[in-house]
Amino acid sequence: MVSEEKLNRVMDYIRKFTEENGYTPSVREIGKECGIKSTATVHSYIEKLQNKGYLNKTDNKKRAVTIGKGSGINVPLLGVVTAGQPIFAYENYEDYYTFPVGEFRGDDLFMLRVQGTSMIDAGIMDGDKIIVRRQQTAENGEIVVAFVNEDEGATVKRFFIKNGKIVLHPENERLQDMIFEPEQVSILGKVVGLMRNYRA
Protein backbone atom coordinates (compact mmCIF):
# COMPACT_ATOMS: atom_id res chain seq x y z
CA MET A 1 0.00 0.00 0.00
CA VAL A 2 1.31 3.44 -0.94
CA SER A 3 1.67 5.72 2.07
CA GLU A 4 0.35 9.22 1.36
CA GLU A 5 2.88 10.68 3.79
CA LYS A 6 5.75 8.88 2.06
CA LEU A 7 4.31 9.84 -1.33
CA ASN A 8 4.46 13.52 -0.37
CA ARG A 9 7.99 13.07 0.92
CA VAL A 10 9.09 11.50 -2.38
CA MET A 11 7.51 14.33 -4.39
CA ASP A 12 9.02 17.00 -2.15
CA TYR A 13 12.46 15.42 -2.51
CA ILE A 14 12.19 15.17 -6.30
CA ARG A 15 11.07 18.79 -6.54
CA LYS A 16 13.77 20.11 -4.19
CA PHE A 17 16.51 18.03 -5.81
CA THR A 18 15.49 19.21 -9.29
CA GLU A 19 15.40 22.87 -8.24
CA GLU A 20 18.88 22.62 -6.71
CA ASN A 21 20.54 20.55 -9.43
CA GLY A 22 18.62 21.20 -12.64
CA TYR A 23 17.90 17.50 -13.23
CA THR A 24 15.82 14.84 -11.52
CA PRO A 25 17.15 12.33 -8.99
CA SER A 26 17.62 8.70 -9.96
CA VAL A 27 15.49 5.89 -8.57
CA ARG A 28 18.38 4.88 -6.32
CA GLU A 29 18.79 8.43 -5.01
CA ILE A 30 15.06 8.69 -4.27
CA GLY A 31 15.10 5.40 -2.40
CA LYS A 32 18.17 6.30 -0.37
CA GLU A 33 16.92 9.76 0.61
CA CYS A 34 13.39 8.62 1.44
CA GLY A 35 14.31 5.40 3.23
CA ILE A 36 12.87 3.06 0.59
CA LYS A 37 15.01 -0.05 0.12
CA SER A 38 13.16 -1.60 -2.81
CA THR A 39 13.48 -0.01 -6.26
CA ALA A 40 10.14 -1.62 -7.13
CA THR A 41 8.55 0.35 -4.30
CA VAL A 42 10.14 3.56 -5.59
CA HIS A 43 8.69 2.81 -9.02
CA SER A 44 5.25 2.34 -7.44
CA TYR A 45 5.49 5.81 -5.87
CA ILE A 46 6.62 7.27 -9.20
CA GLU A 47 3.67 5.60 -10.94
CA LYS A 48 1.28 7.01 -8.35
CA LEU A 49 2.70 10.52 -8.77
CA GLN A 50 2.47 10.11 -12.53
CA ASN A 51 -1.19 9.15 -12.25
CA LYS A 52 -1.76 12.30 -10.19
CA GLY A 53 -0.11 14.36 -12.94
CA TYR A 54 2.80 15.50 -10.77
CA LEU A 55 5.42 13.59 -12.76
CA ASN A 56 6.01 12.49 -16.33
CA LYS A 57 7.65 9.10 -16.66
CA THR A 58 10.43 8.87 -19.25
CA ASP A 59 11.57 5.93 -21.33
CA ASN A 60 15.00 5.64 -19.76
CA LYS A 61 15.68 2.87 -17.27
CA LYS A 62 17.09 4.64 -14.25
CA ARG A 63 16.49 8.38 -14.20
CA ALA A 64 12.85 7.80 -14.71
CA VAL A 65 10.91 11.05 -14.29
CA THR A 66 10.51 14.69 -15.17
CA ILE A 67 8.37 17.13 -13.24
CA GLY A 68 4.99 18.08 -14.64
CA LYS A 69 4.94 18.72 -18.35
CA GLY A 70 8.55 19.88 -18.56
CA SER A 71 10.72 18.31 -21.20
CA GLY A 72 14.36 17.44 -20.96
CA ILE A 73 17.19 15.47 -22.48
CA ASN A 74 18.32 12.23 -20.87
CA VAL A 75 22.09 11.79 -20.77
CA PRO A 76 23.57 8.38 -19.89
CA LEU A 77 26.36 8.00 -17.34
CA LEU A 78 28.63 5.45 -19.00
CA GLY A 79 31.21 4.83 -16.30
CA VAL A 80 34.57 6.12 -15.13
CA VAL A 81 37.18 8.11 -17.00
CA THR A 82 40.47 8.89 -15.35
CA ALA A 83 42.03 12.32 -15.09
CA GLY A 84 45.34 10.63 -14.42
CA GLN A 85 46.55 7.50 -16.20
CA PRO A 86 44.30 6.24 -19.01
CA ILE A 87 41.77 3.50 -18.27
CA PHE A 88 39.09 2.03 -20.46
CA ALA A 89 35.55 3.38 -20.11
CA TYR A 90 33.08 0.68 -21.10
CA GLU A 91 29.98 2.02 -22.80
CA ASN A 92 27.50 0.35 -20.47
CA TYR A 93 25.42 3.00 -18.79
CA GLU A 94 25.25 3.19 -14.99
CA ASP A 95 22.51 5.80 -14.74
CA TYR A 96 20.69 8.58 -16.58
CA TYR A 97 20.51 12.29 -15.79
CA THR A 98 17.90 14.66 -17.18
CA PHE A 99 18.87 18.19 -18.18
CA PRO A 100 16.74 21.04 -19.55
CA VAL A 101 16.48 21.22 -23.32
CA GLY A 102 18.95 23.79 -24.66
CA GLU A 103 21.34 23.63 -21.72
CA PHE A 104 23.96 21.91 -23.88
CA ARG A 105 24.41 22.27 -27.63
CA GLY A 106 23.91 19.06 -29.57
CA ASP A 107 22.03 15.94 -28.59
CA ASP A 108 24.69 13.22 -28.82
CA LEU A 109 25.78 13.51 -25.21
CA PHE A 110 27.10 11.16 -22.57
CA MET A 111 28.55 11.48 -19.09
CA LEU A 112 31.59 10.01 -17.36
CA ARG A 113 32.67 10.06 -13.74
CA VAL A 114 36.16 11.55 -13.30
CA GLN A 115 38.76 9.66 -11.31
CA GLY A 116 41.99 11.46 -10.43
CA THR A 117 43.29 14.98 -9.96
CA SER A 118 45.21 15.81 -13.12
CA MET A 119 42.57 18.35 -14.26
CA ILE A 120 42.06 20.18 -10.96
CA ASP A 121 43.45 23.48 -12.27
CA ALA A 122 40.64 23.44 -14.86
CA GLY A 123 38.12 22.97 -12.07
CA ILE A 124 37.55 19.26 -12.75
CA MET A 125 37.84 17.39 -9.47
CA ASP A 126 38.05 13.74 -8.52
CA GLY A 127 34.48 12.39 -8.42
CA ASP A 128 32.98 15.02 -10.72
CA LYS A 129 30.74 13.94 -13.58
CA ILE A 130 31.57 15.48 -16.95
CA ILE A 131 29.07 15.96 -19.77
CA VAL A 132 30.64 15.09 -23.12
CA ARG A 133 29.43 15.80 -26.66
CA ARG A 134 30.40 12.90 -28.87
CA GLN A 135 32.71 14.03 -31.68
CA GLN A 136 35.86 12.76 -33.35
CA THR A 137 37.75 16.04 -33.75
CA ALA A 138 38.89 18.81 -31.44
CA GLU A 139 40.46 22.25 -31.63
CA ASN A 140 43.67 23.21 -29.84
CA GLY A 141 42.98 23.99 -26.20
CA GLU A 142 39.68 22.12 -25.90
CA ILE A 143 39.16 19.64 -23.07
CA VAL A 144 38.42 16.22 -24.51
CA VAL A 145 37.92 12.60 -23.63
CA ALA A 146 40.53 10.75 -25.66
CA PHE A 147 40.95 7.04 -26.20
CA VAL A 148 44.61 6.09 -26.15
CA ASN A 149 44.98 3.02 -28.32
CA GLU A 150 48.45 2.19 -27.04
CA ASP A 151 47.18 1.69 -23.49
CA GLU A 152 43.59 0.73 -24.35
CA GLY A 153 42.32 3.48 -22.13
CA ALA A 154 40.35 6.71 -22.01
CA THR A 155 41.45 9.91 -20.33
CA VAL A 156 40.25 13.50 -19.95
CA LYS A 157 42.86 16.11 -20.90
CA ARG A 158 43.31 19.39 -22.74
CA PHE A 159 44.03 18.70 -26.41
CA PHE A 160 46.82 20.19 -28.52
CA ILE A 161 48.60 19.36 -31.77
CA LYS A 162 52.28 20.33 -31.65
CA ASN A 163 54.93 19.46 -34.22
CA GLY A 164 52.75 16.76 -35.70
CA LYS A 165 52.18 15.09 -32.33
CA ILE A 166 49.06 14.81 -30.19
CA VAL A 167 49.62 16.42 -26.79
CA LEU A 168 47.21 15.57 -23.97
CA HIS A 169 47.89 18.25 -21.40
CA PRO A 170 46.97 17.76 -17.72
CA GLU A 171 45.75 20.82 -15.83
CA ASN A 172 47.94 20.07 -12.84
CA GLU A 173 51.37 21.68 -12.58
CA ARG A 174 52.81 18.58 -10.93
CA LEU A 175 52.14 16.42 -13.98
CA GLN A 176 53.72 16.24 -17.42
CA ASP A 177 52.18 16.26 -20.88
CA MET A 178 51.28 12.97 -22.53
CA ILE A 179 52.61 12.93 -26.10
CA PHE A 180 51.46 10.50 -28.79
CA GLU A 181 51.59 9.89 -32.50
CA PRO A 182 48.27 10.85 -34.16
CA GLU A 183 47.38 7.23 -34.90
CA GLN A 184 47.63 6.35 -31.21
CA VAL A 185 44.82 8.65 -30.10
CA SER A 186 41.11 8.79 -30.93
CA ILE A 187 38.90 11.65 -29.76
CA LEU A 188 35.72 10.34 -28.14
CA GLY A 189 34.20 13.72 -27.42
CA LYS A 190 34.52 17.26 -26.14
CA VAL A 191 33.73 18.15 -22.53
CA VAL A 192 30.82 20.61 -22.55
CA GLY A 193 29.68 20.56 -18.93
CA LEU A 194 30.35 19.41 -15.42
CA MET A 195 28.23 18.21 -12.52
CA ARG A 196 29.36 18.03 -8.91
CA ASN A 197 27.67 16.65 -5.83
CA TYR A 198 28.53 18.80 -2.85
CA ARG A 199 28.90 17.23 0.57
CA ALA A 200 28.86 19.24 3.77
Phi, psi and omega in degrees: 000135181279121178282127180296323178296315179292325178299316178295322179296317178299314181295318179298320179293315180300316181295313181295316180299316182294320178297322183280329188247341180084005177210163185275154177287157176280168177302318179297318180295320178298313181299317181295314183292324186261006176071034179249114186281328185267127177294330177297322178293319176301316179298325179293323176292319178299317179298320179296316179293326176295316180297330178280350180088006181280333183229153168250128178275137180260174183274350182285166191272334188240311179267090207265356189221157164232159183274133176056227183259011181294145178252158180201175175251137181261121185246124182281140171269114190269341182147212187252138169235139184270146172259015177238247177282146183295139169224161182280139177249102181292137182274060171241115189293146176261330187194175173232147175233140181254128180239153178299144176300134179093352180292325178234139179286138180088160182239359179265075188245151170213168181235151175224146175271130184276137176233119181117174188236017185284353179243022186294330180287348173262007178082013178257112187257161175302127181096347177295158172249125179259143175261128188237131172268123183293121176200159187255358180231163179208154175265156177306132176092352179280148176271127187230164163257119184242139175263121182262105186300323184302321183253006182049053181215166176241145182213153176254124183207168172275135190261135173217153167245120181225124178053040177078003180252154172271124178248121174257108191261121175282142176267065178204116188296345179278349186248156183258159177298150171257124187241131184222158167289150183306324183287350180273348187235135172238133177279125177268331180173170179255135178287123183241354180193170183214142178231135182227135174264118181274139175237133180287000000 
